[in-house]
Amino acid sequence: MDITDYDKALYYTHHCACIDLSVLMMKTDDDILAKRIEKFVHAFIRETEFMKVKDARDNLLTYIDYVYRMEPDKDEITAITSTLD
């Protein structure tokens, strides 16, 4: 898993960099991330209701948080590797 895509998405989302998010959407291999970015950018540009923009942003951030929680840290990888040896 290339965690840098999620780091970039998090950074660009917090800075409302829609152009950079759109480029990332095209380059990422994660289809779910691309779809969530697309929904956020569309809402940010087109929606007039703040709650819809906020919901799209929260949906994207929730997915990024989910991915970070699923990424094992180095201690877990070391523990699993030592158990298998």
Buried (B, 14 or more C-beta within 10 A) or exposed (E): EEEEBBEBBBEBBEEEBBEBBBBBBEEBEBEEBBBBBBBBBBBBEEBEEEEBBEBBBEBBBEBBEEBEEEEEEEEEEEEEEEEEE
